[in-house]
């Protein structure tokens, strides 16, 4: 049996399952501070004899195995989680192999193995929710260099009618600062779910997301782009993304039909937890 933790900025999802992505039990725990959240995570897994645990975590995180702070959550603005030794805490408690990567890389792995990008050796998974992040599979491997990608913090051109200052505590008006869920809420004065019929909201959101997708397409050339996260439950934003991306690319590169190329996760909200099960499997094999 494998254990999985999808550690998000709003909630932790803990599950036990198998390498086929079948989930036998799961629990959702609010993300508050480590002293409150982690004991509840430990309590969940103590019910099950897992052989390995995979963690897909919000970041930034340290994924360099040669580093003394490997497995840490690092410079997150999330109160209480900065420099938190996530992997070591779980290892010390359960004494099993632990796989560790970003939540979006885990989701990319899940969608590539069992979801919308099944059969492809290349895909890009982007989450647009509390924050914006992206994970990439390139030639069958999760993309990693000095660290993991931080594609949510690229700079984009401002919409001509947007006077909002930006929400990111590091960069103000980067992509995340302009297009993540908290930015939508602060700009328009209410949550996205209350703005369903406001066409200008989703036109602006698509304007920003299309700019990001243009850059990812030109740099990574993924074979499939998968858009997840709470904001992407608002399906009306897709038309704006398709329209703006087509205009931005201006036929410079040839893409498949956008409706089949830029899609929702086939695994739905289970993409991250499924990928975390696969991280656990990898850790078990490596051990």
Secondary structure, DSSP 8 states (H G I E B T S, - for coil): -EEEEEE-SSEEEEEEE-TT--EEEEEEEE---HHHHHHHHHHHHTTS--SEEEEEE-SSB---TTSTTTTEE-S--STT-TTEEHHHHHHHHH-SEEEEEEHHHHHHHHHHHHSTTTT-S-EEEEEESSSEEEEEEETTEE-BSSSB--GGG-B----TT------BTTTBSBHHHHHSHHHHHHHHSS-GGG-TT-HHHHHHHHHHHHHHHHHHHHHH--S-EEEESGGGG-TTHHHHHHHHHHHHHTTSS--S-HHHHEEE-TTGGGHHHHHHHHHHHHHHHH-
